[in-house]
Amino acid sequence: MTLPPAALRALQGLALAIVAALLVVRASTPPSAVPATAPATEFSAERAMVHVRAMAERPHPTGSADIERVRAYLVSELRALGVAPTIQDATGVGTRYRLAGRVQNIVARIPGTRNDGRAVLLVSHYDSQGASPGAGDAASATGALLETVRALLAGPPLQHDVILLITDAEEAGLLGAAAFAREHPWAASVEMILNFEARGTEGRAFMFETGAGNLDAARVLRGVPDVSATSLMVMVYRILPNDTDLSELIVLGKPAMNFAFIDGVERYHTAHDDVGHLDVRSVQHHGAQAVALARSFANDDLPRPATGDAVFFDLPFLGLVVYPEGFAFPLALLAVALVVAVVLDLRRRDRRWQRGLVAGAAGTIGSVVGAIVVGATLSRLIDWMHAATGWGGAPEWRGIYSAAIIAAAFAVASAAWALVRRYAPASSAQAGALAVWAVLAVVVTTVATGASYVLVWPLVAVSIAMLAVPRIRSDAGRAITVLVATTAVLVMLVPLIYLLGVALGTAMAGAAAAALLTALGTWLVAWQLEAVAAPRLRMAPVAAGALALLLLLAGAVTVRPSDAYPTRANLVAQREAGDGDARFTATLVADTIADAHRHVTIRVWAPRHTLAVRMRSSAAIAGVAIDGRVVDTTRYRRPATGWDLSYIAPPEAGFELTVAVPQGDSLPLELIARSAGVADTTAGGGRRGRHAVPSYLGDATLVRRRLTF
C-alpha cells in the first residue's frame, strides 16, 4: 500500500517530533533510584538519602554551630562503616579568591591490597551556603560518597587505596581543598581525582571537567553505563570563571574528573535547596558513577598513563564515543571531502548548481546572523520586560522563554530557506549549507577541537545522504535515507540546545548560542523540512513565528515568582563597633623593618558567633601572610583595586595577619565582622515579600571597626 504524499509528510514530521522529544527526555532524566533492598555491593540512592536528610536539616556554613553537627554525624557514620576518619584542622588559604580561614576537613582512607601508597581520591564538601540547607550542593554528593564507601567495602578488596576527602569551606573559597593540596601528607599519594558537586537540585550528573590529558580518563568513563559527558563541556568549562574544589586540587597535576547535576538552578544556593526539592534520581546518578569509577581506577594501574586530550560525546544506545584529538582533523577533512563529492555530483546533475550553491551558502550565513540577532534581542526584551514591570519569576531560567527563542530562530532560518528556494533548487541550496558547515567544521576543529564533533558528524551524515538519495529509486527509500540523516543531526544538536538552556538560560550568551545552533541545524536538515512542509513551504516560518510569539505572550502572563521560582532577597543590618564590641579588635604582635618595608603582624579578634571577618586597607601592601602562610595571588580569578581579604570561621583565639607596607607608611585597616541573621527583621529595606527566600550568604549583621597601625 502506498501512502498519500500528505500522509507520508505527516508521518515524517511526527517521527521527527517524537525523536526530538525523546532526546530531550533522555538529556534531562537521571536513572531510576535503586532501593535500599539492593545488594550490598550496589549503590542505592535510597540508602544515600538517609545521610542527605541528616546533613540538610538546616543551613550549615563554615564556622556555624550547625557545621559542627554535620561534621560529628559524618565522622560517626564513617566509624560505623569501619573507616577511621581524621580531621585536618588547618588554615586554608585560597588561591582563586581573596579568602582564607580555619577549616576542618574530614579525611579517611580505604587501604588497597598492593600496599603501594597510590590512591584514588573521592571528593565532595560538607559545608553549605548560609541561606541554604545544601541538599543539592552538596549533601547529595557527600551522602552519595558515604554510600559509595559502604558499597566499596562490601565488595572484594581493591588493589589500590581510596581516599575520601570531605572538604570544609568549599562555599567560602575552596579553602578546605586548598589546605589539603598544600599541607596534607596524603596529597602526595593521589593519582586520580573524582570530584562530585551540584549546581541545582535535579537532572543528570554530567562529567563536565577534567584535568589535562583526558583521553585515558574518558576511555575509563566509557566503561560506565549511562554516562553524560562531552568534550565540549570540558572545553567550555575551562574558559568559564567558575570553580569547584577541583580548581584547587588540580595543582596536584593528576588526572581528574568533575561531576555535577545542574537542573533546578533557580533553587541553587537558596533556602529551597532542600530535601523536598532534591531529585533522588540525581543522587543515584552521582553514586552509580562514583562506585563504578572508584572500582575501575583502584583496580587498574596507578599512576595512570599520560595521554593527550580526547574528543568524546555520549549517544543513545551507544554510550560514550571517545577518540584522540589527533583524529579530529582527519575526520574534519573526511567531512570536507564528502561535501566536495556532493558538489561534484551536483555539478554533473544540475546546470544551475553554482547559483544554488551561492544562494544556499548566503542563506545559511544570513540565517545564522539573523537568528543570533533575534535571539539576543528577545533575551534583552524578556529581561527588560520582567525588570521594568517588577514581575520577577526568574525569567532567565524558564523553559517557555527558551522555547520561544528556539522557535524564533527556526522561523528566521526557515524563512531564509523558503526565500532561497524561490531562486534555487533544493539540492544545490542544501549543498551551499553543507559548504558553510564544512568551513565551520575545519575552523572549529582547528581552534576548539573538543567541539569539533558537533559539526563534523552531522555534516558526514547529511553528506552521505545527499550522495545516496539520487541513486535510490523508490520514494520510500529516499524518504527513509533523509529521515535517518536528519535523525543523526537531531541526536547531536537537540540535547546540546536543551543543555544550553539548562546551563545558560535565556541570558545573552545562552540565547545567542541556542539561536545559532538552531539556525545551523535547520539549514543542514532543510531537505527534511521541505519534505515535511511541501507544498506549503512558506507556512513553516509563519507557524514557527506564531509559536514564538504565543510562547512569549504565555511567558509574560504566567512567569511570576512562586515556590518553585522564588525571588532572592537577603536582609542585612550594618553598624559601627561600639562599647559592647570590645572583643572585636586587633592587637599589634610585631613591627619590624626588612627590605625597605614594615612587616606588621597583628592578631585579629572577632566577636563570638562571627562567620567571617573582612579586612580592607588603602595602604600599598606588598605581601601578606595569614597564620604564617603566605598568600599567593598569582592564581586569583580577578584583579582587585585596593587590598581586600576575608577570614572565614575565625577561631576563639583569633588569627594572625602579617602585612608588608613601604617603610615609613602607616597601615590603616578596616575590619567588618559578619554574623548570621539580623536582630531586626525589617532591616535592609523591610521584610521579605511573598515567594522571597534568602540566598547565598543569607541574612547577616555586619559590624565595622577602623584601626591604624
C-alpha positions in Angstrom: 0.0 0.0 0.0 1.3 3.4 -1.0 0.6 6.3 1.4 -0.7 9.6 0.0 2.0 12.3 0.0 0.3 14.3 2.7 0.1 11.3 5.0 3.7 10.5 4.4 4.7 14.1 5.2 2.7 14.0 8.4 4.3 10.7 9.5 7.8 12.1 8.8 7.0 15.2 10.8 5.5 13.2 13.7 8.5 10.9 13.7 11.0 13.8 13.9 8.9 15.4 16.7 8.9 12.2 18.7 12.7 11.7 18.2 13.3 15.3 19.4 11.1 14.8 22.4 12.8 11.6 23.4 16.2 13.2 23.1 15.2 16.0 25.5 13.7 13.4 27.9 17.0 11.4 27.8 19.1 14.5 28.3 17.0 15.6 31.3 16.1 12.4 33.1 18.5 10.6 35.5 18.4 6.9 36.0 15.8 5.4 38.4 16.8 5.3 42.1 17.9 2.0 43.4 16.0 0.9 46.6 17.7 0.1 50.0 17.0 -3.6 49.4 19.5 -3.7 46.6 22.6 -6.0 47.0 25.2 -4.5 49.4 27.7 -4.1 46.6 25.4 -1.8 44.6 24.9 1.9 45.1 21.4 2.7 46.5 20.2 6.3 46.4 17.6 5.3 49.0 20.4 4.4 51.4 22.3 7.6 50.5 19.3 9.8 51.1 19.4 8.9 54.8 22.7 10.8 55.0 21.4 13.7 52.8 18.4 14.2 55.1 20.6 14.2 58.2 23.0 16.8 56.8 20.5 19.1 55.1 18.2 19.7 58.1 19.4 23.3 58.2 22.0 25.6 56.7 25.5 24.7 57.9 28.0 27.2 56.6 31.6 27.0 57.7 32.1 28.5 61.2 28.5 27.8 62.3 27.2 25.6 65.1 25.4 23.5 62.6 28.5 22.5 60.7 29.7 21.0 63.9 26.6 18.9 63.9 27.1 17.8 60.3 30.8 17.0 60.9 30.0 14.9 64.0 27.4 13.0 62.0 29.8 12.2 59.1 32.6 11.1 61.5 30.2 8.9 63.3 28.9 7.3 60.1 32.4 6.6 58.8 33.4 5.0 62.0 30.3 2.8 61.9 31.4 1.7 58.4 34.8 0.6 59.9 36.7 3.5 58.4 38.9 5.6 60.7 38.3 9.3 59.8 40.7 12.0 60.8 40.2 15.8 60.9 42.6 18.0 59.1 42.5 21.2 61.2 44.3 23.9 59.3 44.3 27.4 57.9 43.2 27.2 54.3 44.5 30.0 52.0 42.6 30.2 48.8 44.5 30.7 45.5 41.4 31.6 43.4 39.7 34.2 45.6 40.7 36.6 48.3 39.7 34.3 51.1 41.4 32.4 53.9 40.1 30.7 57.0 40.1 27.9 59.5 39.0 24.6 58.0 38.3 21.1 59.3 38.4 18.6 56.5 37.2 15.0 57.1 39.7 12.6 55.6 39.5 8.8 55.5 41.4 6.0 53.7 40.4 2.6 52.5 43.7 0.6 52.1 44.3 -1.5 49.0 45.9 -4.9 48.7 49.0 -3.7 46.9 50.2 -1.5 49.8 52.0 0.8 47.4 50.5 4.0 48.8 48.9 5.1 45.5 45.4 6.2 45.8 42.1 7.3 44.1 40.7 10.5 45.7 36.9 10.9 46.1 35.9 14.4 46.9 32.9 16.5 47.9 32.2 19.1 50.6 30.1 19.2 53.7 29.6 23.0 54.2 26.6 24.9 52.7 25.9 28.5 52.0 24.5 30.5 54.9 21.0 30.6 53.4 20.8 27.1 52.1 20.3 23.7 53.7 22.5 22.4 50.9 20.6 19.3 50.0 21.8 19.5 46.4 25.0 21.5 47.0 26.5 19.3 48.2 24.8 17.0 50.8 23.7 15.0 47.7 27.3 14.3 46.7 28.6 13.8 50.2 25.8 11.4 51.0 26.5 9.6 47.7 30.2 9.2 48.7 29.3 7.8 52.1 27.1 5.2 50.3 30.0 4.7 47.8 32.4 3.9 50.6 29.9 1.4 52.1 29.4 -0.3 48.7 33.2 -0.5 48.1 33.8 -2.1 51.5 31.0 -4.6 50.8 32.8 -5.8 47.7 36.1 -7.5 47.0 39.2 -5.7 48.4 40.5 -3.0 46.0 44.1 -3.2 44.7 44.9 0.5 45.4 43.9 2.8 48.2 40.8 5.0 48.1 41.0 8.3 50.0 37.7 10.0 50.9 38.1 13.8 51.3 35.1 15.7 52.5 36.2 19.3 52.5 35.2 22.2 54.6 34.7 25.8 53.3 34.2 25.0 49.6 31.5 27.6 49.5 33.8 30.0 51.3 36.5 30.0 48.6 37.6 26.3 48.2 39.7 26.6 51.4 39.5 23.0 52.5 40.7 21.8 49.1 43.5 24.3 49.2 44.6 23.2 52.6 44.6 19.5 51.6 46.5 20.2 48.4 49.1 22.3 50.2 49.5 20.6 53.5 48.0 17.1 53.9 50.6 14.3 53.7 48.2 12.1 51.7 48.0 14.6 48.9 51.3 13.2 47.5 49.8 9.8 47.1 46.9 10.8 45.0 46.9 9.5 41.4 43.3 10.1 40.3 40.8 12.7 41.5 37.0 12.3 41.3 35.0 15.3 42.5 31.2 15.5 42.9 29.2 18.7 43.0 25.8 20.2 42.2 24.5 23.4 40.8 20.8 22.8 41.3 18.5 20.1 42.7 17.8 17.8 39.8 18.9 16.4 36.4 21.5 14.1 35.2 25.0 14.2 36.7 27.3 15.4 33.9 31.0 14.9 33.7 31.9 18.5 32.8 35.6 19.0 33.8 38.8 17.0 33.6 42.5 17.5 34.2 44.8 18.0 31.3 45.4 14.9 29.0 41.9 13.4 29.5 42.0 10.6 26.9 42.8 7.9 29.4 40.1 9.1 31.8 37.5 9.3 29.1 38.3 5.8 28.0 37.7 4.5 31.5 34.5 6.6 31.8 33.3 4.9 28.6 33.0 1.6 30.6 30.5 3.2 33.0 26.8 2.7 31.9 24.5 5.7 31.3 27.1 8.5 31.5 26.5 12.0 30.2 29.7 13.8 29.1 31.1 15.7 26.2 34.5 17.2 25.4 32.6 20.4 24.5 31.5 20.8 28.2 35.1 20.3 29.3 36.4 22.9 26.7 33.8 25.5 27.7 34.2 25.0 31.4 38.0 25.6 31.1 37.3 29.1 30.0 34.4 29.9 32.3 35.0 31.9 35.5 33.6 29.1 37.7 35.3 26.9 40.3 34.8 23.8 42.5 37.2 22.1 44.8 38.9 20.6 41.8 40.2 24.1 41.0 42.5 23.8 44.0 43.2 20.1 43.7 44.2 20.4 40.1 47.5 21.9 41.2 48.5 18.3 42.2 48.9 17.7 38.5 46.9 14.4 38.5 44.2 13.2 36.1 40.7 14.3 37.3 37.0 14.2 36.5 34.4 16.5 37.9 30.6 15.6 38.1 27.6 17.8 38.8 23.8 17.9 38.1 22.7 21.4 37.1 19.0 21.5 36.6 16.8 23.3 39.1 19.4 26.1 39.2 16.6 28.6 40.3 16.9 26.9 43.8 20.7 26.9 43.8 22.2 28.4 47.0 18.7 29.3 48.3 16.5 28.2 51.2 14.8 25.9 48.6 17.9 23.8 48.1 16.3 21.3 50.5 15.5 17.6 50.6 11.9 18.3 49.4 13.2 19.7 46.1 16.0 17.3 45.6 15.5 14.6 42.9 16.7 11.3 44.4 17.5 10.0 40.9 20.2 12.7 40.6 21.8 11.2 43.7 21.6 7.8 42.1 23.4 9.0 39.0 26.1 10.6 41.1 26.7 7.5 43.2 26.5 4.9 40.4 29.3 6.7 38.6 31.3 7.1 41.8 31.2 3.4 42.7 32.0 2.3 39.1 34.9 4.7 38.6 36.4 4.1 42.1 36.4 0.4 41.4 37.8 0.8 37.9 40.7 3.1 38.8 41.5 1.4 42.1 41.7 -2.0 40.5 43.8 -0.8 37.5 47.3 0.6 37.1 48.3 3.7 39.1 49.7 6.1 38.1 47.6 6.4 35.0 49.3 6.6 31.6 50.0 10.0 30.3 47.8 10.9 27.3 46.6 13.8 25.3 43.1 15.2 25.3 40.2 13.4 23.7 37.1 14.2 21.7 34.1 12.5 23.4 30.3 12.6 23.5 27.5 10.4 24.6 24.9 8.9 22.3 21.7 6.9 22.9 22.2 3.2 22.9 25.9 3.5 22.0 27.1 5.2 25.2 30.3 7.3 25.3 32.1 7.7 22.0 35.8 8.5 22.6 38.7 9.1 20.2 42.0 11.1 20.4 42.0 14.7 19.5 44.6 13.8 16.8 41.7 12.0 14.9 39.6 15.2 14.8 41.3 17.0 11.9 41.4 13.9 9.6 37.7 13.4 10.4 37.0 17.1 9.5 38.9 16.6 6.2 36.8 13.5 5.5 33.7 15.6 6.0 35.1 18.2 3.7 35.8 15.6 1.1 32.3 14.3 1.3 31.0 17.9 0.7 33.3 18.2 -2.3 31.9 14.9 -3.6 28.3 16.3 -3.1 29.2 19.5 -5.1 30.8 17.5 -7.9 27.8 15.2 -8.1 25.6 18.2 -8.1 27.6 19.8 -10.9 27.0 16.8 -13.0 23.3 16.7 -12.5 22.3 20.4 -12.3 23.2 23.2 -14.7 22.3 25.9 -12.1 24.3 24.4 -9.4 26.6 27.4 -8.9 23.7 29.8 -8.4 22.0 27.5 -5.9 25.3 26.8 -4.1 26.0 30.5 -3.6 22.4 31.2 -2.6 22.4 28.3 -0.1 25.7 29.5 1.5 24.4 33.1 1.7 21.1 31.9 3.1 22.9 29.8 5.8 25.2 32.7 6.8 22.3 35.2 6.8 20.1 32.8 8.8 22.8 32.4 11.5 23.4 36.1 11.8 19.7 36.9 11.8 18.9 34.2 14.3 21.6 35.4 16.7 20.3 39.0 16.5 16.8 37.8 17.1 17.8 35.5 20.0 19.9 38.3 21.6 17.1 40.8 21.1 14.5 38.5 22.7 16.8 37.8 25.6 17.1 41.6 26.3 13.4 42.0 25.8 12.5 39.3 28.3 14.9 40.6 30.8 13.7 44.2 30.4 10.0 43.2 30.5 10.3 41.4 33.8 12.6 44.0 35.4 10.5 47.1 34.3 7.3 45.6 35.4 8.6 44.0 38.6 7.2 40.7 37.6 10.4 38.8 38.6 9.9 35.0 38.5 13.5 34.1 37.3 12.6 34.5 33.6 16.2 33.6 32.6 15.6 30.0 33.7 12.1 29.4 32.3 11.8 26.8 29.6 8.9 28.6 28.0 11.2 31.5 27.1 14.0 29.2 25.9 11.4 27.5 23.6 10.3 30.9 22.3 13.9 31.8 21.3 14.4 28.5 19.6 11.1 28.8 17.7 12.0 32.4 16.6 15.5 31.2 15.4 13.8 28.4 13.4 11.4 30.9 11.9 14.3 33.1 10.7 16.1 30.1 9.2 13.1 28.5 7.6 12.1 31.9 6.1 15.5 32.2 4.6 15.3 28.7 3.2 11.9 29.5 1.6 13.3 32.7 0.1 16.3 30.9 -1.4 14.1 28.2 -2.8 12.4 30.7 -5.0 15.7 31.1 -6.9 17.5 27.8 -6.5 16.7 24.0 -6.5 16.7 22.3 -3.1 19.7 20.1 -3.7 22.1 23.0 -4.7 20.8 25.2 -1.9 21.4 22.3 0.6 24.9 21.9 -0.8 25.5 25.6 -0.1 24.6 25.0 3.5 27.0 22.0 3.6 29.8 24.2 2.3 29.3 26.6 5.2 29.2 23.7 7.6 32.4 22.4 6.1 34.2 25.7 6.6 33.0 25.9 10.2 34.0 22.3 10.8 37.6 23.0 9.8 37.8 26.2 11.8 36.3 24.8 14.9 38.4 21.6 14.7 41.5 23.8 14.4 40.7 26.3 17.3 38.4 24.3 19.6 39.0 20.6 18.9 36.8 19.5 21.8 33.7 20.9 20.0 34.6 19.5 16.6 32.2 16.5 16.8 29.2 18.9 16.9 29.9 19.9 13.3 31.7 17.0 11.8 29.4 14.1 12.4 26.1 15.8 11.4 27.9 17.0 8.3 29.1 13.5 7.5 25.6 12.1 7.9 23.9 14.6 5.7 26.6 14.5 3.0 26.4 10.7 2.7 22.6 11.0 2.4 22.9 13.6 -0.3 25.2 11.3 -2.3 22.9 8.4 -1.7 19.4 9.9 -2.4 19.8 10.5 -6.2 20.8 6.8 -6.6 17.8 5.4 -4.7 14.8 4.6 -6.9 11.9 4.4 -4.5 10.3 7.3 -2.9 10.1 5.5 0.4 13.8 4.7 0.2 14.7 8.3 -0.4 12.5 9.4 2.4 14.0 7.0 4.9 17.5 8.0 3.9 16.8 11.6 4.5 15.0 10.8 7.7 17.9 8.8 9.1 20.3 11.7 8.3 18.0 14.2 9.9 17.8 12.0 13.0 21.6 11.9 13.2 21.6 15.7 13.2 18.9 15.8 15.9 20.8 13.4 18.1 23.8 15.7 18.0 22.1 19.1 18.3 18.8 18.7 20.3 20.4 17.6 23.6 23.1 20.3 23.2 20.5 23.0 22.7 18.5 21.7 25.6 21.6 21.8 27.9 22.4 25.3 26.8 19.0 26.3 28.2 19.7 24.5 31.4 23.3 25.8 31.8 23.0 29.3 30.5 19.3 30.0 30.4 18.0 32.8 28.2 20.9 35.1 29.2 22.6 36.7 26.2 25.2 34.0 25.7 22.7 31.2 26.1 20.1 32.8 23.8 22.7 33.5 21.1 24.2 30.0 21.3 20.8 28.3 21.1 19.7 30.5 18.2 23.0 29.8 16.3 22.7 26.1 16.6 19.0 26.1 15.7 19.7 28.1 12.5 22.6 26.0 11.5 20.7 22.8 12.2 17.7 24.0 10.3 19.7 24.6 7.1 21.5 21.3 7.5 18.2 19.4 7.5 16.4 21.7 5.1 15.8 18.8 2.8 13.7 17.2 5.5 12.0 20.5 6.2 10.9 20.7 2.6 9.7 17.1 2.6 7.5 17.8 5.7 6.3 21.3 4.8 5.8 21.0 1.0 3.8 22.2 -0.8 3.2 25.0 1.8 6.9 25.7 2.5 6.2 29.3 3.3 3.9 28.3 6.2 6.8 26.9 8.2 8.3 30.2 9.2 4.9 31.7 9.7 3.9 28.8 12.0 7.2 29.0 13.9 7.0 32.8 14.3 3.4 32.5 15.6 4.5 29.8 18.0 7.4 32.0 19.3 5.0 34.9 19.8 2.5 32.7 21.6 5.2 31.4 23.9 6.4 34.9 24.7 2.9 36.0 25.5 2.3 32.9 27.6 5.5 33.6 29.5 4.6 37.2 30.0 1.3 36.1 31.6 2.5 33.1 33.6 6.1 33.7 34.6 5.9 35.1 38.2 7.6 34.4 41.5 6.4 31.2 43.1 7.6 28.5 45.5 9.2 26.8 42.5 10.8 30.0 41.2 11.4 32.2 44.3 12.8 35.7 44.4 16.1 36.0 46.2 16.2 38.6 49.0 18.6 38.9 51.9 18.2 41.1 55.0 21.4 42.9 56.1 21.9 45.1 59.2 25.0 47.2 59.5 26.5 49.2 62.4 29.8 50.6 63.7 31.5 48.8 66.5 30.6 50.3 69.9 31.5 49.9 73.6 29.8 46.5 73.7 32.2 45.1 71.0 35.4 45.4 73.0 36.4 41.9 71.9 36.2 42.9 68.2 39.7 44.4 67.8 43.2 43.8 66.6 46.4 44.0 68.6 50.0 44.5 67.5 52.2 41.5 67.7 55.3 42.6 65.9 56.5 45.6 63.8 59.9 45.1 62.0 61.8 46.6 59.1 63.3 44.4 56.3 63.9 45.1 52.6 62.7 48.7 52.9 59.3 47.5 54.2 57.5 47.5 57.5 56.4 44.0 58.4 53.4 44.4 60.7 52.0 41.4 62.5 48.7 41.8 64.2 46.2 39.4 65.9 42.6 39.9 65.0 39.9 39.0 67.5 36.4 38.6 66.2 33.1 38.8 68.1 31.6 35.4 69.1 29.4 33.7 66.5 31.3 35.5 63.7 31.2 33.6 60.4 33.8 35.8 58.6 36.0 38.9 59.1 36.6 41.0 56.0 39.8 43.1 56.1 40.4 46.1 53.8 43.2 48.6 53.6 44.1 51.6 51.4 47.8 51.0 52.1 50.3 49.9 49.4 50.5 46.3 50.6 53.4 44.4 49.1 52.8 41.0 50.7 50.5 39.2 53.1 50.6 36.1 55.3 47.8 34.5 57.3 48.6 32.4 60.3 52.1 32.1 59.0 51.1 31.0 55.5 52.0 33.2 52.5 49.0 34.4 50.5 49.6 33.5 46.8 47.8 35.8 44.5 49.1 34.6 41.2 46.1 32.3 40.5 43.4 34.8 41.6 40.4 34.9 39.3 40.1 38.6 39.0 42.3 41.6 40.0 41.1 44.0 42.6 41.5 47.7 43.3 43.0 48.0 46.8 43.7 45.3 49.3 40.9 43.0 50.4 41.0 39.7 52.2 38.3 37.8 54.3 39.0 35.2 57.0 36.3 32.5 57.3 35.4 30.9 60.7 37.8 32.9 62.9 38.8 30.8 65.9 38.2 31.8 69.5 41.9 32.6 69.9 41.9 34.9 66.9 44.1 34.8 63.8 47.4 36.3 62.8 47.8 38.7 59.9 51.2 39.8 58.7 51.3 42.7 56.2 54.3 44.3 54.4 53.9 48.0 53.6 56.6 50.6 52.5 58.9 51.7 55.3 57.5 54.8 56.9 53.9 54.2 55.9 51.1 53.6 58.3 48.7 50.7 58.0 45.0 51.8 58.0 42.8 48.7 58.5 39.1 48.3 58.2 37.6 45.2 59.8 34.0 44.0 59.1 32.6 41.1 61.1 29.7 39.2 59.6 27.4 37.0 61.7 24.2 35.2 60.6 20.8 36.7 60.9 19.5 40.1 61.9 18.0 41.2 65.2 15.5 43.5 63.4 13.7 41.5 60.7 12.7 44.8 59.0 16.4 45.6 58.3 17.7 46.1 54.8 14.6 47.7 53.5 11.8 45.7 55.0 10.5 42.2 55.3 10.8 39.7 52.5 7.8 39.6 50.3 5.8 36.5 49.3 7.8 33.9 47.4 11.0 35.6 48.5 13.8 33.5 50.1 17.3 34.2 51.4 20.2 33.1 49.1 23.9 32.7 49.2 25.3 34.1 52.5 21.8 34.7 53.7 20.6 37.3 56.3 23.6 38.9 58.0 24.6 41.5 60.6 27.8 43.5 59.7 29.9 45.2 62.4 32.7 47.6 61.3 35.8 48.8 63.2 38.6 51.0 61.8 42.1 50.8 63.2 45.5 52.2 62.2 48.9 50.7 62.9 
